Every structure is written in structure tokens, then in C-alpha cells.
């Protein structure tokens, strides 16, 4: 009996829904674009949280020789390190969550998806950084010092000293997503396994 075309087993790595080449390049690129935009927009929330949770660096204004000067109130304080640390920890959490969500939404994976996750995380970090600075205390330190008065403590502008923290989100997202894919992702069928089941018993 002849086998009709298309009735045989699917090629190695193929699925009934997508065929041998997966969902197609256009579909993968479209999904990657959506993931990039979605992950990047999550940076808005990161920026708000960073502006809210980051410690404030105290400054004090004074008048010396009829000129305003601004200096740190606590020269041995670690608030500036805390600002960078807060951003890094938040970015790490966002990397973990974004990788988990993307994996749950699309377990099949793929190079475009991984690139989208990394690019979206980087854009989200940049967006969070600029938004946090904008939401934080004013960058015009001298005007702020004059406004609050001589000897009055005020907060320094929010500043990210360690720019390497911007890579925390995309790196964490990549590592977690690759780990989830390796542990729980779909497995390719065994190329040496027969698709027809066990051989029939010999005729009596």
C-alpha cells in the first residue's frame, strides 16, 4: 500500500503546527519585536522603583568669599554606593522575572527571542536610568542649595556611578533564560528512534 504524501512522520525537530523550520522567520521576528518592546517598557517601572528606593546622598550649601559652595555632609557615607547597589539589585530582579515570563510564554526559544530579551533588557536599563535621574532631585545643585538656604541639608541628584550596572538586566535575563531552556525546554526527538513503533511479529 502506498503512503500518501505528507502522511509519513514529521522531519526531525518538526512539529505538527510549525513544520520542519519552526514558526517561520517572519513570525519569530514579529514575536522578537514584541518581546523587545515589552521588556524595554518594563524599564519604566524599574526607574520609578529606583528613584523611590535608592538612598539619598546628603549635601550642604555654604557661602565662602561671597560665593556658594556645595559639599558632602557626610564624607564617609556610603549612600552613593547604595544608589548603585539598589539599581543593580532591582535590575537583577527584573532580569530574572523577564526571563521567566518570556520562557513561560514561549518555551520553544530561538535565537531571535534570546536577542530580543537581551536587547530589551539593555534598553529597559537605559530607560530606567534616565527616568530615575529625571524623577530624582534636581540636577541644578547650586540653585537647590540657594533655595533651601545656607547650612540646610538637601539631596544630591540621583546618579549611577557604576555604568556597568546597566548590563545586569540583560546578562541576568540571558543566563536565567538559557538555564530554563536547558532544564525545562522541549527536547528534540531521538533521530535514531523509529517512528513506526516496534516491528510486527513474524507470521506463523
MDTraj code that builds the backbone (N, CA, C; nanometers):
import mdtraj as md
import numpy as np

residues = "UNK UNK UNK UNK UNK UNK UNK UNK UNK UNK UNK UNK UNK UNK UNK UNK UNK UNK UNK UNK UNK UNK UNK UNK UNK UNK UNK UNK UNK UNK UNK UNK UNK UNK UNK UNK UNK UNK UNK UNK UNK UNK UNK UNK UNK UNK UNK UNK UNK UNK UNK UNK UNK UNK UNK UNK UNK UNK UNK UNK UNK UNK UNK UNK UNK UNK UNK UNK UNK UNK UNK UNK UNK UNK UNK UNK UNK UNK UNK UNK UNK UNK UNK UNK UNK UNK UNK UNK UNK UNK UNK UNK UNK UNK UNK UNK UNK UNK UNK UNK UNK UNK UNK UNK UNK UNK UNK UNK UNK UNK UNK UNK UNK UNK UNK UNK UNK UNK UNK UNK UNK UNK UNK UNK UNK UNK UNK UNK UNK UNK UNK UNK UNK UNK UNK UNK UNK UNK UNK UNK UNK UNK UNK UNK UNK UNK UNK UNK UNK UNK UNK UNK UNK UNK UNK UNK UNK UNK UNK UNK UNK UNK UNK UNK UNK UNK UNK UNK UNK UNK UNK UNK UNK UNK UNK UNK UNK UNK UNK UNK UNK UNK UNK UNK UNK UNK UNK UNK UNK UNK UNK UNK UNK UNK UNK UNK UNK UNK UNK UNK UNK UNK UNK UNK".split()
xyz = np.array([
    [0.0859, -0.1208, 0.0000],
    [0.0000, 0.0000, 0.0000],
    [0.0875, 0.1231, 0.0000],
    [0.0604, 0.2155, -0.0871],
    [0.1431, 0.3372, -0.0947],
    [0.1028, 0.4341, 0.0145],
    [0.2018, 0.5109, 0.0583],
    [0.1785, 0.6103, 0.1642],
    [0.1517, 0.7437, 0.0992],
    [0.0391, 0.8075, 0.1264],
    [0.0089, 0.9369, 0.0631],
    [0.1085, 1.0422, 0.1054],
    [0.1323, 1.1418, 0.0199],
    [0.2267, 1.2479, 0.0550],
    [0.1851, 1.3187, 0.1826],
    [0.2823, 1.3429, 0.2701],
    [0.2561, 1.4143, 0.3946],
    [0.2061, 1.3267, 0.5050],
    [0.1820, 1.1949, 0.4776],
    [0.1296, 1.1074, 0.5816],
    [0.2383, 1.0447, 0.6650],
    [0.3638, 1.0565, 0.6230],
    [0.4737, 0.9977, 0.6971],
    [0.5065, 1.0781, 0.8199],
    [0.6059, 1.0326, 0.8972],
    [0.6439, 1.1049, 1.0191],
    [0.7023, 1.2409, 0.9874],
    [0.6862, 1.3351, 1.0800],
    [0.7418, 1.4693, 1.0608],
    [0.8922, 1.4630, 1.0650],
    [0.9616, 1.5493, 0.9901],
    [1.1075, 1.5507, 0.9946],
    [1.1587, 1.5776, 1.1349],
    [1.2863, 1.5436, 1.1549],
    [1.3485, 1.5635, 1.2861],
    [1.3398, 1.7093, 1.3283],
    [1.2886, 1.7334, 1.4502],
    [1.2799, 1.8694, 1.5023],
    [1.1534, 1.9418, 1.4612],
    [1.0674, 1.8789, 1.3791],
    [0.9476, 1.9465, 1.3321],
    [0.8328, 1.9231, 1.4283],
    [0.7333, 2.0058, 1.4208],
    [0.6104, 1.9879, 1.4969],
    [0.4929, 1.9945, 1.4010],
    [0.3792, 1.9470, 1.4472],
    [0.2628, 1.9481, 1.3607],
    [0.2193, 2.0890, 1.3283],
    [0.2432, 2.1831, 1.4192],
    [0.1951, 2.3198, 1.4000],
    [0.2887, 2.4007, 1.3118],
    [0.4205, 2.3784, 1.3245],
    [0.5145, 2.4678, 1.2604],
    [0.5907, 2.4037, 1.1441],
    [0.6004, 2.2732, 1.1386],
    [0.6763, 2.2112, 1.0327],
    [0.8233, 2.2066, 1.0659],
    [0.9059, 2.1745, 0.9651],
    [1.0474, 2.1499, 0.9897],
    [1.1238, 2.2745, 1.0273],
    [1.0776, 2.3888, 0.9833],
    [1.1532, 2.5121, 1.0062],
    [1.0963, 2.5973, 1.1169],
    [1.0112, 2.5413, 1.2047],
    [0.9566, 2.6178, 1.3151],
    [0.8476, 2.7115, 1.2673],
    [0.8172, 2.8155, 1.3429],
    [0.7057, 2.9037, 1.3094],
    [0.7312, 2.9936, 1.1905],
    [0.8537, 2.9981, 1.1390],
    [0.8829, 3.0857, 1.0269],
    [0.9566, 3.2096, 1.0717],
    [1.0387, 3.2604, 0.9806],
    [1.1242, 3.3741, 1.0153],
    [1.0413, 3.4973, 1.0485],
    [0.9390, 3.5241, 0.9686],
    [0.8581, 3.6441, 0.9915],
    [0.7889, 3.6385, 1.1273],
    [0.7355, 3.5228, 1.1607],
    [0.6674, 3.5092, 1.2904],
    [0.7652, 3.5265, 1.4054],
    [0.8834, 3.4662, 1.3940],
    [0.9837, 3.4786, 1.5005],
    [1.0294, 3.6229, 1.5167],
    [1.0498, 3.6925, 1.4061],
    [1.0922, 3.8327, 1.4136],
    [0.9822, 3.9202, 1.4729],
    [0.8578, 3.8890, 1.4383],
    [0.7470, 3.9664, 1.4946],
    [0.7366, 3.9436, 1.6451],
    [0.7499, 3.8193, 1.6885],
    [0.7475, 3.7895, 1.8319],
    [0.8659, 3.8550, 1.9029],
    [0.9822, 3.8529, 1.8380],
    [1.1010, 3.9149, 1.8977],
    [1.0812, 4.0642, 1.9155],
    [1.0187, 4.1287, 1.8173],
    [0.9948, 4.2736, 1.8283],
    [0.9008, 4.3045, 1.9443],
    [0.7959, 4.2227, 1.9598],
    [0.7017, 4.2431, 2.0706],
    [0.7720, 4.2251, 2.2045],
    [0.8568, 4.1231, 2.2150],
    [0.9294, 4.0977, 2.3395],
    [1.0257, 4.2114, 2.3701],
    [1.0953, 4.2610, 2.2682],
    [1.1883, 4.3720, 2.2893],
    [1.1173, 4.4940, 2.3455],
    [1.0056, 4.5297, 2.2842],
    [0.9303, 4.6472, 2.3298],
    [0.8739, 4.6249, 2.4699],
    [0.8177, 4.5066, 2.4932],
    [0.7582, 4.4791, 2.6242],
    [0.8600, 4.4818, 2.7366],
    [0.9752, 4.4174, 2.7141],
    [1.0786, 4.4159, 2.8170],
    [1.1347, 4.5567, 2.8389],
    [1.1549, 4.6307, 2.7299],
    [1.2087, 4.7665, 2.7431],
    [1.1143, 4.8569, 2.8224],
    [0.9842, 4.8438, 2.7977],
    [0.8883, 4.9281, 2.8689],
    [0.8834, 4.8964, 3.0177],
    [0.9216, 4.7748, 3.0539],
    [0.9287, 4.7418, 3.1969],
    [1.0341, 4.8266, 3.2675],
    [1.1251, 4.8858, 3.1897],
    [1.2236, 4.9762, 3.2483],
    [1.1612, 5.0982, 3.3138],
    [1.0410, 5.1351, 3.2710],
    [0.9724, 5.2471, 3.3354],
    [0.9466, 5.2163, 3.4831],
    [0.9017, 5.0942, 3.5101],
    [0.8778, 5.0550, 3.6485],
    [1.0077, 5.0486, 3.7267],
    [1.1130, 4.9984, 3.6636],
    [1.2427, 4.9940, 3.7302],
    [1.2907, 5.1332, 3.7657],
    [1.2729, 5.2288, 3.6758],
    [1.3145, 5.3660, 3.7040],
    [1.2392, 5.4266, 3.8205],
    [1.1093, 5.4013, 3.8262],
    [1.0286, 5.4538, 3.9370],
    [1.0729, 5.3918, 4.0691],
    [1.0937, 5.2605, 4.0694],
    [1.1365, 5.1930, 4.1922],
    [1.2751, 5.2398, 4.2364],
    [1.3639, 5.2588, 4.1421],
    [1.4987, 5.3055, 4.1769],
    [1.4940, 5.4450, 4.2376],
    [1.4160, 5.5329, 4.1769],
    [1.4042, 5.6692, 4.2309],
    [1.3436, 5.6684, 4.3701],
    [1.2550, 5.5741, 4.3965],
    [1.1861, 5.5682, 4.5250],
    [1.2699, 5.5006, 4.6323],
    [1.3413, 5.3935, 4.5969],
    [1.4107, 5.3126, 4.6966],
    [1.5577, 5.3514, 4.7169],
    [1.6182, 5.4171, 4.6213],
    [1.7612, 5.4490, 4.6338],
    [1.7851, 5.5452, 4.7496],
    [1.8926, 5.5245, 4.8254],
    [1.9240, 5.6181, 4.9349],
    [1.9639, 5.7546, 4.8797],
    [1.9424, 5.8552, 4.9579],
    [1.9753, 5.9916, 4.9172],
    [2.1142, 6.0295, 4.9680],
    [2.1879, 6.0996, 4.8836],
    [2.3207, 6.1485, 4.9202],
    [2.3047, 6.2909, 4.9749],
    [2.3325, 6.3140, 5.1050],
    [2.3086, 6.4472, 5.1634],
    [2.4178, 6.5474, 5.1257],
    [2.3744, 6.6645, 5.0861],
    [2.4641, 6.7759, 5.0542],
    [2.4304, 6.8950, 5.1423],
    [2.5266, 6.9847, 5.1556],
    [2.5083, 7.1074, 5.2340],
    [2.5689, 7.2227, 5.1560],
    [2.4968, 7.3333, 5.1523],
    [2.5475, 7.4528, 5.0850],
    [2.6013, 7.5535, 5.1858],
    [2.7022, 7.6281, 5.1438],
    [2.7624, 7.7298, 5.2292],
    [2.8113, 7.8440, 5.1400],
    [2.8367, 7.9578, 5.2041],
    [2.8876, 8.0752, 5.1324],
    [3.0297, 8.1010, 5.1778],
    [3.1220, 8.0974, 5.0828],
    [3.2632, 8.1210, 5.1100],
    [3.3123, 8.2303, 5.0165],
    [3.3606, 8.3396, 5.0749],
    [3.4085, 8.4545, 4.9958],
    [3.3014, 8.5023, 4.8985],
    [3.1808, 8.5164, 4.9534],
    [3.0658, 8.5646, 4.8763],
    [3.0283, 8.4742, 4.7584],
    [3.0678, 8.3475, 4.7638],
    [3.0342, 8.2521, 4.6582],
    [2.9782, 8.1251, 4.7218],
    [2.8755, 8.0714, 4.6603],
    [2.8136, 7.9497, 4.7109],
    [2.8987, 7.8271, 4.6759],
    [2.9173, 7.7411, 4.7742],
    [2.9851, 7.6127, 4.7522],
    [2.8970, 7.5039, 4.8106],
    [2.9067, 7.3857, 4.7520],
    [2.8281, 7.2714, 4.7962],
    [2.9234, 7.1558, 4.8236],
    [2.9022, 7.0891, 4.9347],
    [2.9894, 6.9776, 4.9693],
    [2.9059, 6.8671, 5.0348],
    [2.9679, 6.7496, 5.0409],
    [2.9017, 6.6372, 5.1049],
    [2.8893, 6.6603, 5.2552],
    [2.7727, 6.6306, 5.3076],
    [2.7551, 6.6441, 5.4514],
    [2.8302, 6.5348, 5.5263],
    [2.8299, 6.4151, 5.4710],
    [2.8973, 6.3013, 5.5332],
    [2.9988, 6.2472, 5.4334],
    [3.1227, 6.2873, 5.4477],
    [3.2253, 6.2483, 5.3513],
    [3.2567, 6.0987, 5.3561],
    [3.2241, 6.0322, 5.4653],
    [3.2495, 5.8890, 5.4766],
    [3.1231, 5.8054, 5.4566],
    [3.0176, 5.8701, 5.4137],
    [2.8920, 5.7966, 5.3920],
    [2.9002, 5.7055, 5.2705],
    [2.8161, 5.6038, 5.2711],
    [2.8131, 5.5054, 5.1631],
    [2.6836, 5.5134, 5.0835],
    [2.6196, 5.6290, 5.0883],
    [2.4927, 5.6415, 5.0168],
    [2.5106, 5.6275, 4.8658],
    [2.6219, 5.6820, 4.8131],
    [2.6445, 5.6730, 4.6683],
    [2.6586, 5.5276, 4.6239],
    [2.7267, 5.4476, 4.7045],
    [2.7380, 5.3048, 4.6733],
    [2.6014, 5.2385, 4.6813],
    [2.5220, 5.2820, 4.7792],
    [2.3873, 5.2273, 4.7925],
    [2.2991, 5.2588, 4.6736],
    [2.3194, 5.3750, 4.6108],
    [2.2421, 5.4101, 4.4914],
    [2.2709, 5.3115, 4.3788],
    [2.3997, 5.2848, 4.3559],
    [2.4368, 5.1873, 4.2525],
    [2.3896, 5.0472, 4.2894],
    [2.4028, 5.0109, 4.4174],
    [2.3613, 4.8784, 4.4605],
    [2.2118, 4.8567, 4.4457],
    [2.1338, 4.9592, 4.4747],
    [1.9889, 4.9481, 4.4597],
    [1.9508, 4.9243, 4.3152],
    [2.0131, 4.9998, 4.2243],
    [1.9849, 4.9813, 4.0820],
    [2.0232, 4.8404, 4.0376],
    [2.1396, 4.7928, 4.0822],
    [2.1870, 4.6607, 4.0416],
    [2.0938, 4.5506, 4.0901],
    [2.0515, 4.5574, 4.2149],
    [1.9622, 4.4551, 4.2686],
    [1.8260, 4.4563, 4.1999],
    [1.7742, 4.5757, 4.1744],
    [1.6464, 4.5844, 4.1040],
    [1.6590, 4.5311, 3.9616],
    [1.7681, 4.5669, 3.8938],
    [1.7892, 4.5184, 3.7573],
    [1.8037, 4.3665, 3.7549],
    [1.8694, 4.3108, 3.8563],
    [1.8825, 4.1660, 3.8654],
    [1.7454, 4.0999, 3.8789],
    [1.6611, 4.1560, 3.9642],
    [1.5259, 4.1016, 3.9816],
    [1.4448, 4.1122, 3.8524],
    [1.4571, 4.2235, 3.7823],
    [1.3849, 4.2404, 3.6562],
    [1.4368, 4.1433, 3.5506],
    [1.5672, 4.1165, 3.5524],
    [1.6214, 4.0184, 3.4594],
    [1.5658, 3.8802, 3.4841],
    [1.5587, 3.8404, 3.6120],
    [1.5022, 3.7096, 3.6466],
    [1.3560, 3.6994, 3.6039],
    [1.2780, 3.8019, 3.6343],
    [1.1355, 3.7981, 3.6041],
    [1.1097, 3.8005, 3.4538],
    [1.1811, 3.8857, 3.3810],
    [1.1580, 3.8935, 3.2368],
    [1.1948, 3.7623, 3.1685],
    [1.3036, 3.6987, 3.2117],
    [1.3420, 3.5699, 3.1537],
    [1.2368, 3.4636, 3.1825],
    [1.1849, 3.4621, 3.3037],
    [1.0833, 3.3638, 3.3409],
    [0.9556, 3.3835, 3.2604],
    [0.9117, 3.5083, 3.2471],
    [0.7883, 3.5360, 3.1739],
    [0.8033, 3.4983, 3.0268],
    [0.9155, 3.5358, 2.9664],
    [0.9368, 3.5046, 2.8251],
    [0.9434, 3.3535, 2.8045],
    [1.0066, 3.2833, 2.8962],
    [1.0149, 3.1381, 2.8827],
    [0.8767, 3.0736, 2.8942],
    [0.7958, 3.1199, 2.9884],
    [0.6622, 3.0627, 3.0054],
    [0.5722, 3.0933, 2.8870],
    [0.5912, 3.2104, 2.8273],
    [0.5079, 3.2483, 2.7129],
    [0.5483, 3.1705, 2.5882],
    [0.6784, 3.1496, 2.5713],
    [0.7261, 3.0820, 2.4502],
    [0.8430, 2.9911, 2.4855],
    [0.8119, 2.8671, 2.5177],
    [0.9146, 2.7728, 2.5609],
    [1.0017, 2.7225, 2.4470],
    [0.9557, 2.7394, 2.3249],
    [1.0317, 2.6888, 2.2122],
    [1.1675, 2.7563, 2.1997],
    [1.1762, 2.8833, 2.2402],
    [1.3028, 2.9553, 2.2340],
    [1.3363, 2.9985, 2.0929],
    [1.4651, 3.0121, 2.0665],
    [1.5097, 3.0572, 1.9355],
    [1.6034, 3.1752, 1.9480],
    [1.6902, 3.1898, 1.8485],
    [1.7887, 3.2983, 1.8520],
    [1.7227, 3.4360, 1.8538],
    [1.6223, 3.4650, 1.7691],
    [1.5596, 3.5971, 1.7748],
    [1.5028, 3.6303, 1.9119],
    [1.4454, 3.5305, 1.9793],
    [1.3890, 3.5551, 2.1122],
    [1.4975, 3.5899, 2.2130],
    [1.6097, 3.5192, 2.2084],
    [1.7194, 3.5463, 2.3016],
    [1.7769, 3.6856, 2.2773],
    [1.7950, 3.7212, 2.1492],
    [1.8458, 3.8548, 2.1165],
    [1.7480, 3.9620, 2.1633],
    [1.6186, 3.9366, 2.1440],
    [1.5166, 4.0328, 2.1874],
    [1.5187, 4.0508, 2.3381],
    [1.5371, 3.9431, 2.4106],
    [1.5405, 3.9511, 2.5566],
    [1.6598, 4.0336, 2.6038],
    [1.7759, 4.0116, 2.5422],
    [1.8951, 4.0873, 2.5810],
    [1.8825, 4.2343, 2.5416],
    [1.8357, 4.2605, 2.4193],
    [1.8214, 4.3985, 2.3734],
    [1.7167, 4.4727, 2.4549],
    [1.6046, 4.4068, 2.4819],
    [1.5011, 4.4693, 2.5636],
    [1.5494, 4.5006, 2.7037],
    [1.6292, 4.4087, 2.7624],
    [1.6835, 4.4348, 2.8955],
    [1.7781, 4.5535, 2.8967],
    [1.8611, 4.5651, 2.7930],
    [1.9537, 4.6783, 2.7862],
    [1.8784, 4.8098, 2.7681],
    [1.7805, 4.8103, 2.6774],
    [1.7007, 4.9321, 2.6578],
    [1.6208, 4.9662, 2.7837],
    [1.5703, 4.8647, 2.8525],
    [1.4974, 4.8891, 2.9764],
    [1.5861, 4.9491, 3.0834],
    [1.7104, 4.9029, 3.0912],
    [1.8043, 4.9595, 3.1888],
    [1.8352, 5.1053, 3.1583],
    [1.8573, 5.1349, 3.0311],
    [1.8840, 5.2743, 2.9922],
    [1.7639, 5.3631, 3.0218],
    [1.6452, 5.3132, 2.9915],
    [1.5235, 5.3903, 3.0184],
    [1.5056, 5.4119, 3.1678],
    [1.5303, 5.3083, 3.2475],
    [1.5172, 5.3203, 3.3925],
    [1.6169, 5.4199, 3.4490],
    [1.7374, 5.4168, 3.3995],
    [1.8416, 5.5093, 3.4459],
    [1.8013, 5.6543, 3.4210],
    [1.7623, 5.6844, 3.2973],
    [1.7281, 5.8224, 3.2656],
    [1.6005, 5.8672, 3.3373],
    [1.5032, 5.7777, 3.3495],
    [1.3797, 5.8145, 3.4195],
    [1.4060, 5.8362, 3.5675],
    [1.4884, 5.7496, 3.6277],
    [1.5191, 5.7675, 3.7691],
    [1.5894, 5.8990, 3.7973],
    [1.6824, 5.9355, 3.7105],
    [1.7518, 6.0640, 3.7267],
    [1.6529, 6.1791, 3.7129],
    [1.5609, 6.1665, 3.6182],
    [1.4632, 6.2726, 3.5961],
    [1.3657, 6.2853, 3.7143],
    [1.3276, 6.1729, 3.7722],
    [1.2351, 6.1756, 3.8855],
    [1.3027, 6.2154, 4.0161],
    [1.4342, 6.2004, 4.0230],
    [1.5068, 6.2302, 4.1463],
    [1.5237, 6.3795, 4.1700],
    [1.6031, 6.4152, 4.2686],
    [1.6268, 6.5563, 4.2990],
    [1.6852, 6.6305, 4.1793],
    [1.6653, 6.7585, 4.1760],
    [1.7102, 6.8407, 4.0641],
    [1.8613, 6.8331, 4.0452],
    [1.9026, 6.8446, 3.9207],
    [2.0450, 6.8413, 3.8906],
    [2.1137, 6.9758, 3.9080],
    [2.0377, 7.0824, 3.9275],
    [2.0964, 7.2144, 3.9491],
    [2.1276, 7.2289, 4.0980],
    [2.2466, 7.1811, 4.1357],
    [2.2817, 7.1726, 4.2775],
    [2.2921, 7.3103, 4.3412],
    [2.3553, 7.4051, 4.2732],
    [2.3724, 7.5380, 4.3317],
    [2.2382, 7.6077, 4.3529],
    [2.1506, 7.5976, 4.2569],
    [2.0192, 7.6596, 4.2719],
    [1.9424, 7.5944, 4.3861],
    [1.9565, 7.4631, 4.4008],
    [1.8896, 7.3934, 4.5099],
    [1.9452, 7.4387, 4.6456],
    [2.0767, 7.4533, 4.6519],
    [2.1394, 7.4980, 4.7766],
    [2.0921, 7.6384, 4.8150],
    [2.0845, 7.7254, 4.7184],
    [2.0374, 7.8618, 4.7463],
    [1.8909, 7.8622, 4.7885],
    [1.8127, 7.7707, 4.7284],
    [1.6700, 7.7678, 4.7597],
    [1.6439, 7.7206, 4.9022],
    [1.7209, 7.6222, 4.9484],
    [1.6967, 7.5699, 5.0835],
    [1.7673, 7.6531, 5.1899],
    [1.8731, 7.7252, 5.1524],
    [1.9411, 7.8122, 5.2478],
    [2.0750, 7.7570, 5.2942],
    [2.1543, 7.8432, 5.3480],
    [2.2884, 7.8084, 5.3955],
    [2.2813, 7.7093, 5.5124],
    [2.3631, 7.6031, 5.5021],
    [2.3720, 7.5044, 5.6082],
    [2.2583, 7.4057, 5.6168],
    [2.1639, 7.4116, 5.5241],
    [2.0498, 7.3208, 5.5241],
    [2.0827, 7.2001, 5.4361],
    [2.0549, 7.0814, 5.4887],
    [2.0842, 6.9584, 5.4150],
    [1.9799, 6.9354, 5.3065],
    [2.0271, 6.8945, 5.1894],
    [1.9368, 6.8583, 5.0803],
    [1.9982, 6.7405, 5.0049],
    [1.9211, 6.6804, 4.9182],
    [1.9636, 6.5582, 4.8497],
    [2.0327, 6.5892, 4.7183],
    [2.1372, 6.5137, 4.6914],
    [2.2094, 6.5270, 4.5647],
    [2.1278, 6.4631, 4.4531],
    [2.1555, 6.5015, 4.3293],
    [2.0867, 6.4371, 4.2167],
    [2.1140, 6.2870, 4.2147],
    [2.0172, 6.2125, 4.1697],
    [2.0342, 6.0678, 4.1574],
    [2.1340, 6.0398, 4.0457],
    [2.2344, 5.9631, 4.0768],
    [2.3424, 5.9391, 3.9812],
    [2.3837, 5.7926, 3.9856],
    [2.4026, 5.7355, 3.8683],
    [2.4507, 5.5978, 3.8574],
    [2.6005, 5.6027, 3.8293],
    [2.6781, 5.5776, 3.9339],
    [2.8230, 5.5877, 3.9194],
    [2.8828, 5.4709, 3.8433],
    [2.8359, 5.3503, 3.8690],
    [2.8876, 5.2292, 3.8038],
    [2.8002, 5.1992, 3.6828],
    [2.8445, 5.2432, 3.5649],
    [2.7639, 5.2234, 3.4438],
    [2.7529, 5.0761, 3.4065],
    [2.8422, 4.9937, 3.4588],
    [2.8312, 4.8510, 3.4316],
    [2.7030, 4.7897, 3.4856],
    [2.6375, 4.8586, 3.5801],
    [2.5106, 4.8087, 3.6331],
    [2.4030, 4.8023, 3.5254],
    [2.4217, 4.8782, 3.4168],
    [2.3247, 4.8756, 3.3075],
    [2.3210, 4.7391, 3.2376],
    [2.4260, 4.6607, 3.2523],
    [2.4311, 4.5285, 3.1893],
    [2.3730, 4.4183, 3.2774],
    [2.3384, 4.4522, 3.4000],
    [2.2883, 4.3495, 3.4924],
    [2.1610, 4.2846, 3.4409],
    [2.0670, 4.3654, 3.3970],
    [1.9389, 4.3126, 3.3492],
    [1.9574, 4.2185, 3.2293],
    [2.0213, 4.2634, 3.1183],
    [2.0311, 4.1720, 3.0039],
    [2.1127, 4.0470, 3.0332],
    [2.2200, 4.0579, 3.1102],
    [2.3014, 3.9408, 3.1403],
    [2.2230, 3.8420, 3.2265],
    [2.1556, 3.8923, 3.3296],
    [2.0764, 3.8040, 3.4156],
    [1.9645, 3.7371, 3.3362],
    [1.8998, 3.8123, 3.2484],
    [1.7918, 3.7553, 3.1684],
    [1.8432, 3.6439, 3.0774],
    [1.9590, 3.6653, 3.0149],
    [2.0150, 3.5632, 2.9264],
    [2.0506, 3.4359, 3.0024],
    [2.1188, 3.4536, 3.1160],
    [2.1622, 3.3364, 3.1929],
    [2.0422, 3.2561, 3.2416],
    [1.9428, 3.3244, 3.2970],
    [1.8251, 3.2547, 3.3502],
    [1.7461, 3.1885, 3.2382],
    [1.7284, 3.2584, 3.1266],
    [1.6508, 3.2011, 3.0171],
    [1.7203, 3.0788, 2.9578],
    [1.8502, 3.0872, 2.9389],
    [1.9235, 2.9714, 2.8875],
    [1.9168, 2.8541, 2.9844],
    [1.9244, 2.8843, 3.1146],
    [1.9132, 2.7781, 3.2134],
    [1.7768, 2.7128, 3.2123],
    [1.6709, 2.7933, 3.2034],
    [1.5359, 2.7379, 3.1987],
    [1.5136, 2.6555, 3.0721],
    [1.5669, 2.7049, 2.9611],
    [1.5514, 2.6316, 2.8357],
    [1.6232, 2.4974, 2.8414],
    [1.7436, 2.4980, 2.9009],
    [1.8193, 2.3731, 2.9104],
    [1.7507, 2.2724, 3.0029],
    [1.6875, 2.3209, 3.1089],
    [1.6268, 2.2301, 3.2064],
    [1.4851, 2.1878, 3.1706],
    [1.4064, 2.2822, 3.1198],
    [1.2635, 2.2552, 3.1022],
    [1.2142, 2.2764, 2.9594],
    [1.3018, 2.3129, 2.8681],
    [1.2592, 2.3368, 2.7311],
    [1.2247, 2.2084, 2.6593],
    [1.1541, 2.2188, 2.5460],
    [1.1182, 2.0991, 2.4690],
    [1.2425, 2.0298, 2.4150],
    [1.2384, 1.8990, 2.4118],
    [1.3508, 1.8186, 2.3634],
    [1.3257, 1.7755, 2.2195],
    [1.4317, 1.7752, 2.1395],
    [1.4218, 1.7219, 2.0043],
    [1.4070, 1.5711, 2.0103],
    [1.3303, 1.5140, 1.9193],
    [1.3156, 1.3675, 1.9197],
    [1.4466, 1.2995, 1.8836],
    [1.4595, 1.1758, 1.9276],
    [1.5791, 1.0976, 1.9003],
    [1.5842, 1.0645, 1.7516],
    [1.6886, 1.1109, 1.6796],
    [1.6915, 1.0858, 1.5354],
    [1.7061, 0.9386, 1.5008],
    [1.7491, 0.8560, 1.5973],
    [1.7696, 0.7146, 1.5701],
    [1.6488, 0.6294, 1.6101],
    [1.5493, 0.6913, 1.6695],
    [1.4307, 0.6161, 1.7102],
    [1.3379, 0.5992, 1.5913],
    [1.2810, 0.4793, 1.5744],
    [1.1896, 0.4565, 1.4631],
    [1.0542, 0.5167, 1.4934],
    [0.9934, 0.5869, 1.3984],
    [0.8622, 0.6478, 1.4246],
    [0.7471, 0.5509, 1.4092],
    [0.7758, 0.4270, 1.3726],
    [0.6678, 0.3348, 1.3423],
    [0.6396, 0.2365, 1.4554],
    [0.7097, 0.2465, 1.5666],
    [0.6863, 0.1570, 1.6779],
    [0.7605, 0.0261, 1.6598],
    [0.7361, -0.0714, 1.7479],
    [0.8071, -0.1999, 1.7407],
    [0.7698, -0.2782, 1.6176],
    [0.8627, -0.3575, 1.5644],
    [0.8304, -0.4354, 1.4439],
    [0.7207, -0.5386, 1.4717],
    [0.6452, -0.5697, 1.3688],
    [0.5362, -0.6663, 1.3835],
    [0.5939, -0.8071, 1.4001],
    [0.5274, -0.8909, 1.4785],
    [0.5765, -1.0291, 1.4967],
    [0.5712, -1.1051, 1.3658],
    [0.6634, -1.1947, 1.3451],
    [0.6632, -1.2727, 1.2190],
    [0.5369, -1.3577, 1.2071],
    [0.4970, -1.3765, 1.0832],
    [0.3755, -1.4571, 1.0585],
    [0.4006, -1.6012, 1.0943],
    [0.2972, -1.6653, 1.1489],
    [0.3099, -1.8074, 1.1889],
    [0.3199, -1.8965, 1.0661],
])
top = md.Topology()
chain = top.add_chain()
for i, resn in enumerate(residues, 1):
    res = top.add_residue(resn, chain, resSeq=i)
    for name in ("N", "CA", "C"):
        top.add_atom(name, md.element.get_by_symbol(name[0]), res)
traj = md.Trajectory(xyz[None], top)
